[in-house]
Amino acid sequence: MKVLVVAAGLILATNLLAGERGLPALLQSRREASRLRAQISALRAENATLVATIRALTSDPAAIEAVARETLGLIKPDEIVVRVSPR
Protein backbone atom coordinates (compact mmCIF):
# COMPACT_ATOMS: atom_id res chain seq x y z
CA MET A 1 0.00 0.00 0.00
CA LYS A 2 2.84 2.41 0.84
CA VAL A 3 4.40 1.75 -2.54
CA LEU A 4 1.14 2.67 -4.26
CA VAL A 5 0.86 5.94 -2.32
CA VAL A 6 4.50 6.82 -3.03
CA ALA A 7 4.06 5.97 -6.73
CA ALA A 8 0.93 8.12 -6.93
CA GLY A 9 2.77 10.95 -5.19
CA LEU A 10 5.65 10.70 -7.64
CA ILE A 11 3.26 10.73 -10.60
CA LEU A 12 1.50 13.82 -9.25
CA ALA A 13 4.80 15.56 -8.56
CA THR A 14 6.05 14.74 -12.06
CA ASN A 15 2.87 16.08 -13.62
CA LEU A 16 3.10 19.21 -11.51
CA LEU A 17 6.68 19.92 -12.56
CA ALA A 18 6.79 18.63 -16.13
CA GLY A 19 3.25 18.05 -17.37
CA GLU A 20 1.62 20.12 -20.08
CA ARG A 21 -0.52 21.73 -17.39
CA GLY A 22 2.23 21.85 -14.82
CA LEU A 23 3.94 24.69 -13.04
CA PRO A 24 6.17 25.81 -15.97
CA ALA A 25 3.15 25.97 -18.27
CA LEU A 26 1.23 27.95 -15.66
CA LEU A 27 4.07 30.43 -15.24
CA GLN A 28 4.40 30.80 -19.03
CA SER A 29 0.66 31.42 -19.31
CA ARG A 30 0.83 34.11 -16.65
CA ARG A 31 3.74 35.83 -18.41
CA GLU A 32 1.85 35.72 -21.69
CA ALA A 33 -1.29 37.10 -20.05
CA SER A 34 0.70 39.95 -18.52
CA ARG A 35 2.31 40.75 -21.88
CA LEU A 36 -1.09 40.72 -23.59
CA ARG A 37 -2.61 43.01 -20.93
CA ALA A 38 0.22 45.51 -21.51
CA GLN A 39 -0.29 45.28 -25.28
CA ILE A 40 -4.04 45.84 -24.89
CA SER A 41 -3.38 48.87 -22.71
CA ALA A 42 -1.00 50.35 -25.28
CA LEU A 43 -3.47 49.72 -28.10
CA ARG A 44 -6.28 51.36 -26.13
CA ALA A 45 -4.12 54.44 -25.58
CA GLU A 46 -3.23 54.54 -29.29
CA ASN A 47 -6.90 54.14 -30.17
CA ALA A 48 -7.85 57.04 -27.88
CA THR A 49 -5.22 59.22 -29.59
CA LEU A 50 -6.54 58.29 -33.02
CA VAL A 51 -10.14 59.01 -31.98
CA ALA A 52 -9.06 62.45 -30.72
CA THR A 53 -7.26 63.09 -34.01
CA ILE A 54 -10.34 62.08 -35.99
CA ARG A 55 -12.54 64.38 -33.92
CA ALA A 56 -10.12 67.26 -34.41
CA LEU A 57 -9.92 66.69 -38.16
CA THR A 58 -13.68 66.63 -38.51
CA SER A 59 -14.53 69.62 -36.37
CA ASP A 60 -11.48 71.79 -35.58
CA PRO A 61 -10.65 74.28 -38.35
CA ALA A 62 -7.13 74.86 -36.98
CA ALA A 63 -6.34 71.13 -37.11
CA ILE A 64 -7.73 70.86 -40.63
CA GLU A 65 -5.65 73.85 -41.72
CA ALA A 66 -2.50 72.44 -40.14
CA VAL A 67 -2.90 69.15 -42.02
CA ALA A 68 -3.64 70.94 -45.29
CA ARG A 69 -0.51 73.05 -44.91
CA GLU A 70 1.79 70.21 -43.84
CA THR A 71 0.67 67.39 -46.10
CA LEU A 72 -0.72 69.20 -49.11
CA GLY A 73 1.50 72.26 -49.04
CA LEU A 74 -1.49 74.59 -49.27
CA ILE A 75 -1.21 78.29 -48.48
CA LYS A 76 -3.66 81.14 -48.11
CA PRO A 77 -4.12 83.45 -51.10
CA ASP A 78 -2.27 86.35 -49.43
CA GLU A 79 0.75 84.29 -48.29
CA ILE A 80 4.14 83.95 -49.97
CA VAL A 81 6.18 80.75 -49.78
CA VAL A 82 9.89 81.15 -49.15
CA ARG A 83 11.96 77.98 -49.46
CA VAL A 84 15.31 77.84 -47.74
CA SER A 85 17.68 75.13 -48.86
CA PRO A 86 20.15 73.63 -46.38
CA ARG A 87 23.83 74.40 -46.85
DSSP file (Angstrom, degrees, kcal/mol; ACC not computed):
  #  RESIDUE AA STRUCTURE BP1 BP2  ACC     N-H-->O    O-->H-N    N-H-->O    O-->H-N    TCO  KAPPA ALPHA  PHI   PSI    X-CA   Y-CA   Z-CA
    1    1 A M     >        0   0    0      0, 0.0     4,-2.0     0, 0.0     5,-0.2   0.000 360.0 360.0 360.0 -41.3    0.0    0.0    0.0
    2    2 A K  H  >  +     0   0    0      1,-0.2     4,-2.7     2,-0.2     5,-0.2   0.888 360.0  54.2 -61.3 -38.7    2.8    2.4    0.8
    3    3 A V  H  > S+     0   0    0      1,-0.2     4,-2.6     2,-0.2    -1,-0.2   0.893 107.3  50.5 -63.8 -39.5    4.4    1.7   -2.5
    4    4 A L  H  > S+     0   0    0      2,-0.2     4,-2.3     1,-0.2    -1,-0.2   0.900 111.7  47.1 -65.6 -41.6    1.1    2.7   -4.3
    5    5 A V  H  X S+     0   0    0     -4,-2.0     4,-2.3     2,-0.2    -2,-0.2   0.907 114.0  47.5 -66.2 -43.0    0.9    5.9   -2.3
    6    6 A V  H  X S+     0   0    0     -4,-2.7     4,-2.5     2,-0.2    -2,-0.2   0.913 112.4  49.7 -65.3 -42.6    4.5    6.8   -3.0
    7    7 A A  H  X S+     0   0    0     -4,-2.6     4,-2.3    -5,-0.2    -2,-0.2   0.915 111.6  48.2 -63.0 -42.9    4.1    6.0   -6.7
    8    8 A A  H  X S+     0   0    0     -4,-2.3     4,-2.4     1,-0.2    -1,-0.2   0.896 111.3  51.1 -64.3 -39.7    0.9    8.1   -6.9
    9    9 A G  H  X S+     0   0    0     -4,-2.3     4,-2.5     2,-0.2    -2,-0.2   0.897 110.2  48.8 -63.9 -40.7    2.8   11.0   -5.2
   10   10 A L  H  X S+     0   0    0     -4,-2.5     4,-2.6     2,-0.2    -2,-0.2   0.893 110.7  50.5 -66.3 -39.7    5.6   10.7   -7.6
   11   11 A I  H  X S+     0   0    0     -4,-2.3     4,-2.4     2,-0.2    -2,-0.2   0.927 112.5  46.8 -64.0 -44.3    3.3   10.7  -10.6
   12   12 A L  H  X S+     0   0    0     -4,-2.4     4,-2.3     2,-0.2    -2,-0.2   0.911 113.0  49.0 -63.8 -42.4    1.5   13.8   -9.2
   13   13 A A  H  X S+     0   0    0     -4,-2.5     4,-2.1     2,-0.2     5,-0.2   0.900 111.3  50.0 -65.0 -40.3    4.8   15.6   -8.6
   14   14 A T  H  X>S+     0   0    0     -4,-2.6     4,-3.0     1,-0.2     5,-0.6   0.921 111.8  47.7 -63.5 -44.1    6.1   14.7  -12.1
   15   15 A N  H  X5S+     0   0    0     -4,-2.4     4,-1.4     3,-0.2     6,-0.2   0.879 111.0  52.1 -64.4 -36.9    2.9   16.1  -13.6
   16   16 A L  H  <5S+     0   0    0     -4,-2.3     7,-3.9    -5,-0.2    -1,-0.2   0.901 120.0  33.1 -65.3 -40.1    3.1   19.2  -11.5
   17   17 A L  H  <5S+     0   0    0     -4,-2.1    -2,-0.2     5,-0.2    -1,-0.2   0.786 137.9  13.8 -89.1 -29.2    6.7   19.9  -12.6
   18   18 A A  H  <5S+     0   0    0     -4,-3.0    -3,-0.2    -5,-0.2    -2,-0.2   0.487  92.5 112.1-129.2  -4.8    6.8   18.6  -16.1
   19   19 A G  S ><<S-     0   0    0     -4,-1.4     3,-1.8    -5,-0.6     6,-0.4  -0.190  79.0-107.5 -71.1 165.3    3.3   18.0  -17.4
   20   20 A E  T 3  S+     0   0    0      1,-0.3    -1,-0.1     4,-0.1    -4,-0.1   0.695 125.1  38.1 -67.7 -17.1    1.6   20.1  -20.1
   21   21 A R  T 3  S+     0   0    0     -6,-0.2    -1,-0.3     4,-0.1    -2,-0.1   0.032  99.6 117.7-115.2  24.4   -0.5   21.7  -17.4
   22   22 A G  S <> S-     0   0    0     -3,-1.8     4,-2.2    -8,-0.1    -5,-0.2   0.016  84.2 -76.5 -82.5-170.0    2.2   21.9  -14.8
   23   23 A L  H  > S+     0   0    0     -7,-3.9     4,-2.7     1,-0.2     5,-0.2   0.884 126.8  51.6 -59.9 -45.8    3.9   24.7  -13.0
   24   24 A P  H  > S+     0   0    0      0, 0.0     4,-2.4     0, 0.0    -1,-0.2   0.908 111.7  48.2 -60.8 -39.2    6.2   25.8  -16.0
   25   25 A A  H  > S+     0   0    0     -6,-0.4     4,-2.4     2,-0.2    -2,-0.2   0.896 111.5  50.6 -66.4 -38.8    3.2   26.0  -18.3
   26   26 A L  H  X S+     0   0    0     -4,-2.2     4,-2.2     2,-0.2    -1,-0.2   0.925 111.2  47.6 -63.7 -44.8    1.2   27.9  -15.7
   27   27 A L  H  X S+     0   0    0     -4,-2.7     4,-2.2     1,-0.2    -2,-0.2   0.903 111.9  50.2 -64.2 -40.6    4.1   30.4  -15.2
   28   28 A Q  H  X S+     0   0    0     -4,-2.4     4,-2.5    -5,-0.2    -1,-0.2   0.907 109.7  51.5 -62.8 -41.8    4.4   30.8  -19.0
   29   29 A S  H  X S+     0   0    0     -4,-2.4     4,-2.5     1,-0.2    -2,-0.2   0.890 109.4  49.8 -63.1 -39.8    0.7   31.4  -19.3
   30   30 A R  H  X S+     0   0    0     -4,-2.2     4,-2.3     2,-0.2    -1,-0.2   0.899 110.7  49.3 -66.7 -39.9    0.8   34.1  -16.6
   31   31 A R  H  X S+     0   0    0     -4,-2.2     4,-2.4     2,-0.2    -2,-0.2   0.923 112.6  48.2 -63.6 -42.9    3.7   35.8  -18.4
   32   32 A E  H  X S+     0   0    0     -4,-2.5     4,-2.6     2,-0.2    -2,-0.2   0.907 110.8  50.7 -63.8 -42.1    1.8   35.7  -21.7
   33   33 A A  H  X S+     0   0    0     -4,-2.5     4,-2.3     2,-0.2    -1,-0.2   0.900 110.8  49.2 -62.6 -40.9   -1.3   37.1  -20.0
   34   34 A S  H  X S+     0   0    0     -4,-2.3     4,-2.1     2,-0.2    -2,-0.2   0.915 111.5  49.0 -64.1 -43.3    0.7   40.0  -18.5
   35   35 A R  H  X S+     0   0    0     -4,-2.4     4,-2.2     1,-0.2    -2,-0.2   0.904 112.0  48.9 -63.1 -41.3    2.3   40.7  -21.9
   36   36 A L  H  X S+     0   0    0     -4,-2.6     4,-2.7     2,-0.2    -2,-0.2   0.876 108.3  53.4 -68.2 -36.9   -1.1   40.7  -23.6
   37   37 A R  H  X S+     0   0    0     -4,-2.3     4,-2.2     2,-0.2    -1,-0.2   0.915 110.4  47.8 -63.0 -40.9   -2.6   43.0  -20.9
   38   38 A A  H  X S+     0   0    0     -4,-2.1     4,-2.2     2,-0.2    -2,-0.2   0.900 112.0  49.7 -65.4 -40.3    0.2   45.5  -21.5
   39   39 A Q  H  X S+     0   0    0     -4,-2.2     4,-2.4     2,-0.2    -2,-0.2   0.909 110.4  50.0 -65.1 -41.5   -0.3   45.3  -25.3
   40   40 A I  H  X S+     0   0    0     -4,-2.7     4,-2.4     2,-0.2    -2,-0.2   0.910 110.0  51.2 -62.2 -42.2   -4.0   45.8  -24.9
   41   41 A S  H  X S+     0   0    0     -4,-2.2     4,-2.0     1,-0.2    -2,-0.2   0.916 110.9  47.6 -61.6 -43.9   -3.4   48.9  -22.7
   42   42 A A  H  X S+     0   0    0     -4,-2.2     4,-2.3     1,-0.2    -1,-0.2   0.900 112.2  49.7 -65.1 -40.5   -1.0   50.4  -25.3
   43   43 A L  H  X S+     0   0    0     -4,-2.4     4,-2.5     2,-0.2    -2,-0.2   0.866 108.8  52.3 -67.8 -35.4   -3.5   49.7  -28.1
   44   44 A R  H  X S+     0   0    0     -4,-2.4     4,-2.3     2,-0.2    -1,-0.2   0.908 110.3  48.4 -65.1 -40.8   -6.3   51.4  -26.1
   45   45 A A  H  X S+     0   0    0     -4,-2.0     4,-2.0     2,-0.2    -2,-0.2   0.918 112.7  47.8 -65.1 -42.6   -4.1   54.4  -25.6
   46   46 A E  H  X S+     0   0    0     -4,-2.3     4,-2.3     1,-0.2    -2,-0.2   0.901 111.0  51.7 -63.5 -40.4   -3.2   54.5  -29.3
   47   47 A N  H  X S+     0   0    0     -4,-2.5     4,-2.5     2,-0.2    -2,-0.2   0.898 107.9  51.4 -63.0 -41.0   -6.9   54.1  -30.2
   48   48 A A  H  X S+     0   0    0     -4,-2.3     4,-2.2     2,-0.2    -1,-0.2   0.895 110.1  50.0 -63.1 -39.9   -7.9   57.0  -27.9
   49   49 A T  H  X S+     0   0    0     -4,-2.0     4,-2.2     2,-0.2    -2,-0.2   0.914 111.3  48.2 -63.7 -43.1   -5.2   59.2  -29.6
   50   50 A L  H  X S+     0   0    0     -4,-2.3     4,-2.5     2,-0.2    -2,-0.2   0.884 109.8  51.9 -66.5 -38.3   -6.5   58.3  -33.0
   51   51 A V  H  X S+     0   0    0     -4,-2.5     4,-2.5     2,-0.2    -1,-0.2   0.911 110.1  49.4 -63.8 -41.6  -10.1   59.0  -32.0
   52   52 A A  H  X S+     0   0    0     -4,-2.2     4,-2.3     2,-0.2    -2,-0.2   0.895 110.9  50.3 -64.3 -38.9   -9.1   62.4  -30.7
   53   53 A T  H  X S+     0   0    0     -4,-2.2     4,-2.6     2,-0.2    -2,-0.2   0.916 110.3  49.7 -64.4 -43.1   -7.3   63.1  -34.0
   54   54 A I  H  X S+     0   0    0     -4,-2.5     4,-1.1     2,-0.2    -2,-0.2   0.927 110.9  49.4 -61.4 -45.2  -10.3   62.1  -36.0
   55   55 A R  H  X S+     0   0    0     -4,-2.5     4,-1.2     1,-0.2     3,-0.4   0.917 112.2  48.4 -61.0 -42.4  -12.5   64.4  -33.9
   56   56 A A  H  X S+     0   0    0     -4,-2.3     4,-2.6     1,-0.2     3,-0.4   0.910 110.9  50.3 -64.7 -41.0  -10.1   67.3  -34.4
   57   57 A L  H  < S+     0   0    0     -4,-2.6    -1,-0.2     1,-0.2    -2,-0.2   0.646 114.2  45.0 -75.3 -12.7   -9.9   66.7  -38.2
   58   58 A T  H  < S+     0   0    0     -4,-1.1    -1,-0.2    -3,-0.4    -2,-0.2   0.609 132.0  13.9-100.9 -14.0  -13.7   66.6  -38.5
   59   59 A S  H  < S+     0   0    0     -4,-1.2    -3,-0.2    -3,-0.4    -2,-0.2   0.584 102.3  83.4-136.2 -14.9  -14.5   69.6  -36.4
   60   60 A D     X  -     0   0    0     -4,-2.6     4,-2.2    -5,-0.3     3,-0.3  -0.841  52.3-163.1-102.7 109.3  -11.5   71.8  -35.6
   61   61 A P  H  > S+     0   0    0      0, 0.0     4,-2.6     0, 0.0     5,-0.2   0.848  90.6  55.3 -59.1 -34.9  -10.7   74.3  -38.3
   62   62 A A  H  > S+     0   0    0      2,-0.2     4,-2.3     1,-0.2     5,-0.1   0.902 108.9  47.1 -65.9 -39.9   -7.1   74.9  -37.0
   63   63 A A  H  > S+     0   0    0     -3,-0.3     4,-2.1    -7,-0.2    -1,-0.2   0.903 112.5  49.7 -67.4 -40.7   -6.3   71.1  -37.1
   64   64 A I  H  X S+     0   0    0     -4,-2.2     4,-2.3    -8,-0.3    -2,-0.2   0.920 111.9  48.5 -63.1 -43.7   -7.7   70.9  -40.6
   65   65 A E  H  X S+     0   0    0     -4,-2.6     4,-2.5     1,-0.2     5,-0.2   0.909 108.8  53.3 -63.3 -42.4   -5.7   73.9  -41.7
   66   66 A A  H  X S+     0   0    0     -4,-2.3     4,-2.5     1,-0.2     5,-0.2   0.907 111.2  45.9 -61.1 -41.8   -2.5   72.4  -40.1
   67   67 A V  H  X>S+     0   0    0     -4,-2.1     4,-2.7     2,-0.2     5,-0.8   0.910 111.7  51.9 -68.1 -41.3   -2.9   69.1  -42.0
   68   68 A A  H  X5S+     0   0    0     -4,-2.3     6,-1.9     1,-0.2     4,-0.9   0.891 113.9  44.2 -62.4 -38.7   -3.6   70.9  -45.3
   69   69 A R  H  X5S+     0   0    0     -4,-2.5     4,-0.6     4,-0.2    -2,-0.2   0.930 119.7  40.3 -70.8 -45.3   -0.5   73.1  -44.9
   70   70 A E  H  <5S+     0   0    0     -4,-2.5    -2,-0.2    -5,-0.2    -3,-0.2   0.938 127.6  26.5 -73.2 -47.8    1.8   70.2  -43.8
   71   71 A T  H  <5S+     0   0    0     -4,-2.7    -3,-0.2    -5,-0.2    -2,-0.1   0.843 132.9  31.2 -89.7 -33.8    0.7   67.4  -46.1
   72   72 A L  H  <<S-     0   0    0     -4,-0.9    -3,-0.2    -5,-0.8    -2,-0.1   0.583  94.8-129.5-101.3 -11.3   -0.7   69.2  -49.1
   73   73 A G     <  +     0   0    0     -4,-0.6    -4,-0.2    -5,-0.4    -3,-0.1   0.778  48.0 164.9  69.7  25.7    1.5   72.3  -49.0
   74   74 A L        -     0   0    0     -6,-1.9     2,-0.3    -9,-0.1    -1,-0.2  -0.439  15.1-172.2 -77.1 149.9   -1.5   74.6  -49.3
   75   75 A I        -     0   0    0     -2,-0.1     6,-0.0     4,-0.1    -1,-0.0  -0.906  29.2 -98.8-134.1 163.5   -1.2   78.3  -48.5
   76   76 A K    >   -     0   0    0     -2,-0.3     3,-2.0     1,-0.1     0, 0.0  -0.484  40.4-108.0 -79.1 156.2   -3.7   81.1  -48.1
   77   77 A P  T 3  S+     0   0    0      0, 0.0    -1,-0.1     0, 0.0    -2,-0.0   0.795 117.8  48.3 -57.5 -30.5   -4.1   83.4  -51.1
   78   78 A D  T 3  S+     0   0    0      2,-0.0     2,-0.2     0, 0.0    -2,-0.0   0.320  94.3  97.9 -94.8   9.7   -2.3   86.4  -49.4
   79   79 A E    <   -     0   0    0     -3,-2.0     2,-0.4     2,-0.0    -4,-0.1  -0.650  59.3-147.7 -99.1 155.2    0.8   84.3  -48.3
   80   80 A I        -     0   0    0     -2,-0.2     2,-0.5     2,-0.0    -2,-0.0  -0.976  12.9-137.1-121.2 133.6    4.1   83.9  -50.0
   81   81 A V        -     0   0    0     -2,-0.4     2,-0.5    -6,-0.0    -6,-0.0  -0.795  17.4-171.6 -93.7 127.1    6.2   80.8  -49.8
   82   82 A V        -     0   0    0     -2,-0.5     2,-0.5     2,-0.0    -2,-0.0  -0.975   7.6-158.3-118.4 118.8    9.9   81.1  -49.2
   83   83 A R        -     0   0    0     -2,-0.5     2,-0.5     2,-0.0    -2,-0.0  -0.835   2.8-163.3 -99.9 132.1   12.0   78.0  -49.5
   84   84 A V        -     0   0    0     -2,-0.5    -2,-0.0     0, 0.0     0, 0.0  -0.961   9.3-149.2-115.2 122.0   15.3   77.8  -47.7
   85   85 A S        -     0   0    0     -2,-0.5     2,-0.0     1,-0.1    -2,-0.0  -0.685  22.9-110.7 -91.5 144.5   17.7   75.1  -48.9
   86   86 A P              0   0    0      0, 0.0    -1,-0.1     0, 0.0     0, 0.0  -0.360 360.0 360.0 -70.3 152.1   20.2   73.6  -46.4
   87   87 A R              0   0    0     -2,-0.0    -2,-0.0     0, 0.0     0, 0.0   0.480 360.0 360.0 -76.2 360.0   23.8   74.4  -46.9
